[in-house]
């Protein structure tokens, strides 16, 4: 601006000198004063007109200055009230060195590209919230899930730390669905120090590790993360089912409306006293009474505990009730208060078929007769194998022709062995204490084996015994006040069972309704 006024003053002086010289030559000294005054006034008038021409179009104009990485830009809009049918604007864009102007009054100068760029400068894109749901892959960690989804690693670290206070990410299993929320920034947005901002800001993590609880991590206003655990509340109801075994307890139990979890629990309850492969026959009957949890819409969401079960095998009925004698250790007891638990389980694997018994036999691989020191249960690869009783793991490794092998030392000189395993359960190693019914491994066909099966042995003081014929000690027996409390609970449960809905009838009603439609 200062250089502009210097040039103006210099041009004015030159003009006055020029007009003064011309006046002296043409009019003489006497007329010089009047002529120079007229010419000076004329020059000053022209300068004023020029300045007014430059300034007048910008009266009432609001100017917004925006900064981008590539170049400064200036956008000016004419805010002077005019005819609403013919809006006007003045846009000045300076990408590099030359100043370009355009006006809506002159469509030829104001191109679509210039208009779009000017509007984008005035109304920049805003951040938007993005939600995605991902499933945890096998062997993948939560940190890897967040990083692959685009989260900043520092944000991911603090979010995982906030979750760990309520739920350990190490407990997550493959297939677990995780909901992620991001604030996605527009492309090219910068920070105050000139650096480019992250494309995504992690704002929330949500997952439901089980039906009863939900875990959520959210970003606070200060940028930190806070985790919280929400427990769902359910109402408890009771259901009973009954049926006849024509094929197997598992198949006919499902037809009677029993969920798989309840059927498996029944098998475990009676595995101490019933051989499901040899003793179950067509025509045998079963009945079960169990609890079930319902959500706020009265929809069943989770099966509870088996409270009573009855199994008739070969004309003999076995009844068991779930009961806590008061010491916090519940068990299943028969009508006399005798625990159903035996010292050792009769069959330490579910749903298996007895493929070879104990005794002398012709070896299927070696081709000659020798003692088969255990029993074989044929089952699909991966079927869980349970510890037959409480004890300590003596061996859990590869052992010659037995393949993957586990041996457990129990009390009173008893020992059990499990061979040809496909693999060991987590934490199973020599020296580990195990409980009866705990999963220790999985059915396989390692070692000298012709197919997937469990080879199961029982040793008593170092001598191999027939597991199916062995008479083992039973569990505890209720007496006195404990027995009286148990009988009173049985009577109360009998009245509750009479009022509980029958799962079989519910299933048939649904079937009839579908058939009618």
CORQUIJO-V704929 format. One record per residue. N is the residue number from 0. PSI is psi in whole degrees, -180 to 180 (none if undefined). Layout:
<<N	PSI> <N	PSI>>
//
This chain:
<<0	-40> <1	-40> <2	-32> <3	-46> <4	-35> <5	-43> <6	-36> <7	-45> <8	-41> <9	-43> <10	-35> <11	-45> <12	-43> <13	-40> <14	-42> <15	-42> <16	-42> <17	-46> <18	-34> <19	-46> <20	-43> <21	-36> <22	-42> <23	-39> <24	-39> <25	-37> <26	-14> <27	173> <28	-34> <29	-35> <30	-1> <31	-41> <32	-46> <33	-40> <34	-44> <35	-37> <36	-42> <37	-45> <38	-37> <39	-42> <40	-38> <41	-42> <42	-44> <43	-35> <44	-41> <45	-40> <46	-42> <47	-41> <48	-40> <49	-43> <50	-41> <51	-36> <52	-36> <53	-35> <54	-36> <55	-45> <56	-17> <57	11> <58	133> <59	16> <60	132> <61	131> <62	129> <63	128> <64	121> <65	147> <66	133> <67	171> <68	-36> <69	-35> <70	155> <71	148> <72	146> <73	125> <74	125> <75	129> <76	135> <77	115> <78	6> <79	129> <80	128> <81	-171> <82	126> <83	-22> <84	-11> <85	73> <86	152> <87	152> <88	151> <89	124> <90	126> <91	119> <92	127> <93	82> <94	-38> <95	-72> <96	-39> <97	145> <98	123> <99	138> <100	153> <101	157> <102	143> <103	-20> <104	-17> <105	87> <106	-29> <107	-31> <108	-31> <109	91> <110	166> <111	-37> <112	-42> <113	-42> <114	-46> <115	-40> <116	-38> <117	-42> <118	-40> <119	-35> <120	-37> <121	-38> <122	80> <123	154> <124	143> <125	155> <126	149> <127	149> <128	133> <129	133> <130	133> <131	152> <132	126> <133	158> <134	134> <135	124> <136	164> <137	124> <138	0> <139	145> <140	164> <141	-37> <142	-42> <143	-38> <144	-46> <145	-42> <146	-43> <147	-28> <148	-8> <149	7> <150	146> <151	139> <152	-35> <153	-43> <154	-43> <155	-41> <156	-47> <157	-34> <158	-43> <159	-39> <160	-40> <161	-35> <162	-37> <163	-23> <164	-20> <165	-29> <166	129> <167	123> <168	-20> <169	-19> <170	-11> <171	141> <172	158> <173	137> <174	-12> <175	126> <176	137> <177	126> <178	130> <179	140> <180	134> <181	152> <182	109> <183	124> <184	149> <185	153> <186	133> <187	3> <188	135> <189	165> <190	177> <191	-29> <192	8> <193	-6> <194	155> <195	133> <196	155> <197	149> <198	-30> <199	142> <200	121> <201	126> <202	-25> <203	151> <204	136> <205	137> <206	161> <207	93> <208	-27> <209	176> <210	-20> <211	-11> <212	157> <213	143> <214	133> <215	138> <216	127> <217	151> <218	131> <219	175> <220	-30> <221	4> <222	-10> <223	172> <224	144> <225	132> <226	151> <227	151> <228	130> <229	124> <230	131> <231	145> <232	131> <233	156> <234	149> <235	134> <236	178> <237	141> <238	147> <239	156> <240	153> <241	153> <242	178> <243	138> <244	115> <245	-32> <246	-64> <247	162> <248	-37> <249	-51> <250	-47> <251	-26> <252	-42> <253	-40> <254	-28> <255	0> <256	11> <257	132> <258	154> <259	-37> <260	-38> <261	-38> <262	-44> <263	-40> <264	-38> <265	-42> <266	-41> <267	-38> <268	-41> <269	2> <270	-14> <271	-25> <272	-12> <273	132> <274	103> <275	-15> <276	-33> <277	-28> <278	-27> <279	130> <280	155> <281	136> <282	-15> <283	150> <284	158> <285	156> <286	143> <287	144> <288	124> <289	162> <290	160> <291	142> <292	140> <293	146> <294	-171> <295	-19> <296	13> <297	32> <298	131> <299	126> <300	-20> <301	139> <302	147> <303	-132> <304	149> <305	120> <306	-28> <307	144> <308	146> <309	131> <310	119> <311	117> <312	119> <313	34> <314	-5> <315	130> <316	129> <317	117> <318	136> <319	141> <320	141> <321	131> <322	141> <323	112> <324	-7> <325	-5> <326	9> <327	-1> <328	100> <329	162> <330	172> <331	131> <332	149> <333	-175> <334	-18> <335	4> <336	14> <337	129> <338	140> <339	-16> <340	138> <341	170> <342	-38> <343	147> <344	149> <345	-40> <346	108> <347	26> <348	142> <349	144> <350	22> <351	160> <352	131> <353	112> <354	-18> <355	132> <356	-174> <357	141> <358	-172> <359	139> <360	162> <361	122> <362	130> <363	-18> <364	-48> <365	-28> <366	5> <367	163> <368	140> <369	165> <370	127> <371	102> <372	20> <373	-161> <374	150> <375	134> <376	112> <377	132> <378	158> <379	150> <380	133> <381	-6> <382	132> <383	144> <384	135> <385	150> <386	127> <387	-21> <388	172> <389	141> <390	-167> <391	133> <392	123> <393	-38> <394	140> <395	79> <396	-172> <397	134> <398	83> <399	-135> <400	-12> <401	-13> <402	-142> <403	127> <404	139> <405	136> <406	140> <407	131> <408	126> <409	-178> <410	164> <411	31> <412	10> <413	146> <414	140> <415	151> <416	148> <417	122> <418	164> <419	26> <420	147> <421	-33> <422	172> <423	149> <424	160> <425	134> <426	-2> <427	114> <428	167> <429	133> <430	-10> <431	136> <432	136> <433	155> <434	157> <435	131> <436	-4> <437	139> <438	125> <439	-20> <440	-169> <441	144> <442	139> <443	-160> <444	39> <445	161> <446	-152> <447	90> <448	146> <449	-4> <450	167> <451	122> <452	165> <453	125> <454	117> <455	129> <456	151> <457	126> <458	134> <459	112> <460	40> <461	-4> <462	134> <463	132> <464	158> <465	114> <466	-31> <467	-21> <468	-2> <469	132> <470	114> <471	155> <472	151> <473	176> <474	-161> <475	162> <476	134> <477	140> <478	161> <479	-130> <480	-35> <481	-41> <482	-39> <483	-43> <484	-37> <485	-43> <486	-37> <487	-39> <488	-36> <489	-41> <490	-42> <491	-43> <492	-34> <493	-39> <494	-38> <495	-39> <496	-35> <497	-26> <498	-12> <499	144> <500	147> <501	120> <502	-33> <503	-45> <504	-38> <505	-45> <506	-42> <507	-36> <508	-42> <509	-41> <510	-43> <511	-39> <512	-41> <513	-37> <514	-37> <515	-32> <516	none>>
//
